Amino acid sequence: MVEGPLAGLKVVELARILAGPWIGQTLADLGARVIKVEAPEGDDTRRWGPPFIDRPRADGTLETVAAYFHATNRGKTSVTCDFNDSGDLARLRDLIDGADVVIENFKQGGLARFGLDYASVSARNPGLVYASVTGFGQTGPRARQPGYDFLIQGMGGIMELTGDPAGEPQKVGVAWIDIFTGLYGVIGIQAALAERARSGRGQQVDLALYDCALGVLANQAANHLLGGVEPARLGNAHPNIVPYQVFPASDGHLIVACGNDRQFRSLCLALDLPDLAQHPALATNALRVAGREGLCATLAQAFAQRSRSDLIAALTQAGVPAGPINRVSEALSDPQAEARNMVVAPEGIAGLRTPITLSRSPTVAEGAAPALGEGRWSFDPA
């Protein structure tokens, strides 16, 4: 069996839906042993379909599980635990006593009555790294409020930046905040483990969807904080770079992303617009942002005269970043995706590999998402 870089790391996942399980799946893909502790009825996402996948269980029966669950639980072991059963709770506490990491996404304070909160379990296992995922974090006036990705996208500002300026605000097409929170969770856990290697002590990693939503506003937040502007929807245009948007070809649309003055001049020459390339009023990006409307209208007329494939080929040859707007199926079947082995199929269940490529330590995707309750209540490899 191939060992990943986190081989030997023992993780107990008390999480469901997406953000917490995404942490667990990423750690599992990096080689950690992840035991997913589910309620007797299982993670909610087992039922979030269609589509559904039928897979045989060890006893020969078929388990029907939504594709959604398979997207975020690869490589784990599943055990079931009834928190109202004292025997189950005792086994869970013993499991946590031998763990390096716990991942949980219960409401703030929700695990205290079961003795599974950070204070209780860290008293028994002082080296434990305990990652808590909530909507709004462990502190603050909203700490006890529930939070879902869609709600947080609205509250966190990204929906007011996404979509047609003449239309309603739009959410991102995947659970964007959950995924980012999962990734920040992995970073926080690894940082706490690195610190534990020096101090010998674990700590709690407090992850809030709302914090992560604000944290990835990046240049848009800086535009407001430093420039005093109120960022707004620009459709497929960029607030700070021009031209950097979708343009219509004669047979579809393409994306053009000119990140510097040289690329802009190359774009104009490839479109047979030499005067535009040398125009002093368009010489810098700041000037192009100021003249966005007229410039982009002129470029759109030139784009509309040629086919998408012709334009992409010409711009690519000229060193101008350009490409198509793919459907999901096209993106997954692109030769680049195939060359990078982005689609994996452990146990015949197709999914996406964790997109981390290390020169010596491979990521591991040897097991599909687990059948409910078929794992062992132990980290013992026997």
N, C-alpha and C positions, 0 to 999 in steps of 0.2 A: 504493500500500500504506500502511495506517495504521501509524504508528510509536508504539510504547508508550514509557513513561517510561525504560526501560532500553535503548532502541535504541543500538546500537554496542557494547554489552557482549558480550564473547566468552567463552563457557563451554564447557569440556570436561567431560563427565560420564562418569566411570569407575565408575558405580554401577548396581546392579540391585535388584530387588524393589521396595521402597516408599519408605523414608525418603529416600534419596539422590535417586531419580527424582522424588519430590515437590518437592524443592528445585529441580531442573532444570525441571520443568513450570511451577512458579510463576514462575521467572525468565523462561522463554519466554513465558508469558502476559503478563508485564510488558514484553516487547519485546526481551529478550536473544536472541542467536544461540546456540543450544545444540546442540552436536554430541555425540550419545550414542555412546560407543565400547563396542561389544558383543563378546563372544566369538563365534567363528564360528557357534556354535549359538544365539546370541542370549540375551537376558535370560530368566531362568527364568520370569518371569510371562507370557511369550508362550505358555506351555503350561499356565498355571494356569486351566483351565476344566473343564467348560463354564460359561457359554456361550462360543462361539467366533464370530468374524466372518470371512467370506471377503471378501478385497479384492484387486482386480487389481494386479499389479506392473507395472513399466514394460515388462517383456518379454512381457506378455500372460498370464503364468501367474497363478494364484490363490495368495495367501498366507492361511493360516488362523491367526488370532491370537486369543488369549483376550481377553474383554472387560476382564479385570483389567489387562492391559498398556495398553489404550487409556485406562484411568482415570487413568494417572499418567505418560504419555509424550507428551501432546499437544504439537505445535508444535516438535518436535525434528527433527534430521537424524540418521540412523543410519549409522555405518560399523563394519566388523568389523575386529578386530585379534587376531592370534595372538601372544601375548606370547613364545612360543618361536621366533618368526620374527624374525630380526634386522632385516629390511627393514621389517616392520610396526612394530617398536619404534622404529626411526629416524623413521618418519613420524609416529608418535605423539608423540615428543619434540619434533619440529619444530612439531606442532600446538600443544602445550602452551607452547612458546616464544612463540607469538603470542597466547596467551589471557590474559584478565583473571582468570578463576576456573577452578579445578578442583574437581570434586566426586567424592569416592571413598568407597566403603564396604567396602574390603578389611579383613581382620583386621589388628590392630595390627602394624606392621612387615612386612606381607605384600608391599608393593610395593618394598621396598628392594632386593631381589635383581634387580629389573628396572631399577633406576635411576629409578624413578618416585615415590619417596618425597618428602616435602616438602623435605628438605635437598638432595636431588639436583636437583630441578626448579627450586627457588628460586635455586640458585646460577646457573642459566642465565637465569632470569626473575625478578629480585629484586622486581618489583612484583606478583607473582602472589599472589592470595588462594586458599588451598588448604583446602577444607573436608573434614574427615575424619569419617565417621560410623561408629561402632562400637557394640558392645553396652555397653561399660563405660568407654570413653575411652582416652586414650593413656597414662595413668598409673594407679597403684593396683594392689592385689593381684589384681584380676580382669581387668586390662587385656587379657590374651591370651585370655580366654574368649569364645567366640561368644555372641551374644545375639539372640534373636528376640522380636518384639513380645509374643507370648503368655507367654513365659518372663519377660520384664521386667515385664509387668503383674502377674504373681504375686509377683515379688521386690520390686517397687516399692510394694506396699501397696494399689493400687487394687482388686484383686480381693477383698481382705478388707473393702472398703467397699461392694461391689456385690453385689446379690442379696437374696433372702429371708433374714432372720435364721435361719430354721429350716432352710434348705437349704445347699447347698455354695456356696463362693465362686464368683463369676461374672466372666468377662472382659467387657469392653465389646464391642459387636457389630461394630465395625470395628477395624482395627489402630491403635488410639488413640495408642499411644506412638510408632509410626512417623510418624503424621501430625504430632503435636506436634513431634517431632524435626525433621521437614521444615520446619515453620514457624519453629522456632528457628534452623534452619540458614540460612534466608533472612534472618532478622534479623541473625545473626552475620556473614554475607557482606556485607550492606549496611553494617553498622557498620565492617567492615574496609575496605571500599571508601571510605567516608567518611574514615576515618583515613588511607588511602593518598593521598587528595587533598591532605592536609596534609603528610605525611611523604615521599611518593613511594615508600614501601616496602610490600610485601605482608606477609602473616602467615598462620599456620595457624589455622583455626577448628576446635577440638576439640569434637566433638558426641558425647555418649554417650546412648544410649537410657535407661540407668539414671538419669543425671542429670536428663533431661527428665521421666521418670516421677516422680521426687521433686519436681522443680520445680513440677509442676502439682497437687500435693496441697493447695496453697492453704490454705483455712481448716481443713481436716482436720489438716494438719501443725501449724498454729498451735494448734489445740485441744489437741494433745499437748504441743508444745514450751512453750506458755505456760500451759496449764491442767492439765497433768499427767494428762490422760485418755487412754485407749486407744480411739481411734475404732473403731467396729464397724458391721456391716451393719444398716441400718434399712429395707431394702426401698426403697420409694418415698418415705419420709419424709426430712426434713432434720434434721441434728443440731443446728442452731442457730436454726431458724425454725419456728414453728407458728401456723396450719396452712399447710403447704407440702408437698403430697403428692397422691396419687391418691385419688379418692373414687368410690364406686359410685353411678351413677344407676340409674333403673329399667330402662334398656335398654343399659347399657354403662358405661364409665368415663370420667372426665375428670380433668384436672389443675387444681388450685387452688393459687395461689402468692401468699399474703398476705405482703407484705414490710414492712408497717408497721401501726401501730395503727388508722389511719383505714380502711385496706383491710379489716381484721378486722371493724370495726364495720359497714362497708358490706356485708360478706359476711353477717353475722348478720341484718341488716335485709332483705336480698334473700331470705334463707331463712325470713323471718317468725319470727325468734328474737330479738325486741327485748330480752328479759331477759338473754340471753347477751351482747348487745352492751354492756350497761351493768354487767355483773357485775364487781365490784372485784377478784376473784381472777383475772380474765383481762384486766386493763386494759393490761398491757404484754407484750411478747414474752417476756421472761424468765419471767413468771408463766405464760404459756401453754405454754412449754417444760416447766416444772415440772408443769403439769397436763395434759400432752399426752394421756394415755390416756383420761381421762374426757371431755375436750373433743372429741377426734376421734371418739369413739364417738357422742356426741350429734349432731355434724355429719353423720356417716355416715348416721344414721337419717333426717335431714332430706333429704339428697341422694337417698336411695333412693326417695323419694316422687315424684320428678319425672324427666322425660326428660332425656337429655343435652343435646339441642339447646335445650330450654327453659332449662335451667340456664346453659348457656354464654351464651345471649342475655341473660338476666337479670343475670348477674354482669358481663358486659362492659358493659352499660348502667350498672351501678352503679360501674364503675371498678375492679372486682376482676379481676386477671389470671387468666384461665381459658381452657382450650382442650382440644381432643380429643387422643387418642393416635392419631396417624395411622400407617397403613402407609406404606412407602417410596413406593409409587405415589401415595398421596394427598398426601404431602408435596410430591412433585415436581410434581403437577398443581394444587396450591393456587393460587388467583388471585394471591396475594402472590409466589409463586415465578415465576409467569408475568410479573407486572409488573416483577420485578427481573431478568428474563432469565437466570435461574439455569441453565437448560438450553440448551446451545449444541450445534451440530452441524457442525463444520468437516468439509468433504468428505463430508458425510452421515453421519458417525459421532457419535452423540449422546454428550454428556458434561456435566459440571458446570463452569461457569466459575469461575475463581479469584474468590472473593467479596471483591474489593477494587474500590471504585468511586471514581475520582478525578474531580475536577470538570473538568479540562482534558485529561488524558492517559488515553486508554482502555486497558483491558487488551486484549490481542491473542490471539485464538484462531482463527487463519486456517488452521492445518494440523492434521490428525489425527495420531495416533501414526505414526511412520515405519515403512516397510517395512524389513526387516532388510538392512543393508549397501548401501542405495541412495543414500546421501548422498555428498558430496564431502569429501575429505581437505583441506579448506581453509576459511579464513574469507573468502576472496576472494568477493565477491558476484557476480562474473561467472559 
